Amino acid sequence: MDKLYVIKLGSSTIMNKPGVFREIQQIVQRGNQVLLVAGGAEGIKQKYEQLNREMPFLTLTSGDEVRYCSPEEMPIIRAAYHETILAKTVEAMKSHHLNVFAQLGGDNGVVTGKKAKPLKAVKNNRAFIVRDSLFGRYTGCHKEFLKSVLVTYDVVCLTPPIYDPKIGEYINIDADMLAAHLAIDLDAHHLRFVTGTPGILQDIHDDHSTVRDVYQDDELPSITGRMKQKVRAAHMAVEQGACDVYISGPHTLAGRGITRFWNFPRELARPDFDLLNKVIRIPSVSKDEHELAKFLLDAVKYPSVSGNIDAAGNIVFQKGNGANRLLLLGHMDTVPPIWRVETDQDGISGRGVVDAKGSFVNFVHMLEEVDVPEDGTLLVIGAVEEEVSSSKGAYYVRDHYPADAVIIGEPSGEDHLTLGYYGLYKLRITISKKQEHTAAKDSISVIDELYQVVEKIRQRVREIDPNTMSSLIDIKQFQQEDLLTAVGTLNFRISPAAGKEYSRAIRLDHLGEHVSVEVLRATPGFSNRRNDPLVKAFIRSFSAHGKSIHYIRKRGTSDMNTLATTWHKVPMVAYGPGDSSLDHTSEEYLHFEEVQTTRAILRDAITEWFRMRGEA
């Protein structure tokens, strides 16, 4: 599932606080899918008032009070959802120009469940068994159907009740638990519970006592009433799913109170690694970095450090305002898919921990650990869309944040300093021609012709850069009437020796009358000198920590290449914890000891660079 939000709204919010739908519109406009789960307490109450009928409740032996969903009451509950909750939701969505698919979860068997065992209730201090309550638990959903409507509509809205196929009846279910189950089954990236309070409150009488973080083993004695079920649902989601989860309010996704849930115990939330643990657990696949940027903006509150999210979506922190500007440029995005993050005593595993959230979190710690002199400025930026061809964040940095030197946040390992990267030359080759009989004389298929064109282009690129490497990474073929088309994507890694203008020297003409070639990316390689002040600062830091420095030049590409398209004579290196061979694999793991070592080396190198610049 691609960048899915599951959002649970209570009926009070839906009916009385429509401002939340503007927030949902903004989520959709950022290119996300939204599954809205709507509660119904307020709508059901109104329905019973319209009918002048008393709403039945049961008091369980645990002391909890629950709505009594007998077979006689279920039609009223279903009608309340249809006539009030769904109607209000659809009206609000359409007023924000969103097209919405809305239904009861049980309609057409989209969400299924199983009726609960008989309930033990208490009345007049006497216990009795209730056998006809149509309350139950979630068992599954029609995943493929939901995936298809999520692609088709801006917002999909589901409500209780769900359907029990064994008894052939609708059964009621708690809407918070329904949202959590759907988030798990659909691999949602983000799960949100919107409530009437500013998150979970330490003191229910103090709206400013929001509990910011709930760890795996935390007890919450202050929670009462409906909030218990939200907490239960949130815990289940972080334990069984990969999504990030929070409870927010009042009646908003971005209110003054947000309580986040984490799937690691408080004992592992050591100050040195607490931020890293949390950043890894907030999914940020390319073009879905907004939630992580918001979290960082709220979490990083150091003296003399300013922060903002710029027009490209980058998170930008600045410390100092002097003439000597050092830029620490990392990236927030990861490749898909996400998976459950695990922390142990030695380290952490999860999507992006090596490439390259570990490096970026080290950069963020520099804002606290480095004393920036009066003549210095330390910029720490987490860029968006580094893992996709757009490099949107890095291009914005290139054009808006000049610097005297740059450290890129990419895994090098604690003993290595990356001096450069190969560039990327990316082509889309399209061949379209009329269909011919395969037995015709001199007939050649579009796929065969594509391979021939690829070899011609490879030869031409090798004439410009003998050290290049290439791969045909994607081939598609389709037919439209009598026209056959083949499309291939061809990637070249271009060595720094080819220069910045290599693409102008590569001929892409005379490849055939049916052939067209589009240049998707022409990023140059970059290689830094070993004797500039930035490298010297690292040499001295390595030495101070008893290490010998090892230089590497990588055949991949980073945001360093994007800056190099227009920045001249600006020293740039890359440094960060992790084994880069684990990039984009399901084996990403970062050792805490290496994180600490690289953080210390980085801190001393930055301090030394500012000292040398000041002396110069």
Secondary structure as UniProt FT lines:
FT   STRAND          4..9
FT   HELIX           11..16
FT   TURN            18..19
FT   HELIX           20..29
FT   TURN            30..31
FT   STRAND          33..38
FT   HELIX           41..50
FT   TURN            51..52
FT   STRAND          57..60
FT   TURN            61..62
FT   STRAND          65..67
FT   TURN            71..73
FT   HELIX           74..80
FT   HELIX           81..86
FT   HELIX           87..95
FT   TURN            96..97
FT   STRAND          100..104
FT   TURN            105..106
FT   HELIX           107..109
FT   STRAND          111..115
FT   STRAND          119..123
FT   TURN            124..125
FT   STRAND          126..130
FT   STRAND          135..141
FT   HELIX           143..152
FT   STRAND          155..159
FT   STRAND          162..164
FT   TURN            165..168
FT   STRAND          169..172
FT   HELIX           175..185
FT   TURN            186..187
FT   STRAND          190..194
FT   TURN            204..205
FT   TURN            207..208
FT   STRAND          213..214
FT   TURN            216..217
FT   TURN            221..222
FT   TURN            225..226
FT   HELIX           227..240
FT   STRAND          244..249
FT   TURN            253..254
FT   STRAND          257..261
FT   HELIX           266..268
FT   HELIX           271..280
FT   TURN            286..287
FT   HELIX           290..299
FT   TURN            303..304
FT   STRAND          305..309
FT   TURN            311..312
FT   STRAND          315..319
FT   STRAND          324..331
FT   STRAND          342..343
FT   STRAND          347..349
FT   TURN            351..352
FT   HELIX           353..357
FT   HELIX           358..369
FT   TURN            374..375
FT   STRAND          376..383
FT   TURN            389..390
FT   HELIX           392..400
FT   STRAND          405..408
FT   TURN            414..415
FT   STRAND          416..421
FT   STRAND          423..434
FT   TURN            438..439
FT   TURN            441..442
FT   HELIX           446..464
FT   TURN            466..467
FT   STRAND          469..480
FT   TURN            481..482
FT   STRAND          483..494
FT   HELIX           496..498
FT   TURN            500..501
FT   HELIX           502..505
FT   TURN            513..514
FT   STRAND          515..523
FT   STRAND          526..527
FT   HELIX           533..544
FT   TURN            545..546
FT   STRAND          550..554
FT   HELIX           559..564
FT   TURN            565..566
FT   STRAND          572..574
FT   HELIX           580..582
FT   TURN            583..584
FT   TURN            586..587
FT   STRAND          589..591
FT   HELIX           592..615
//
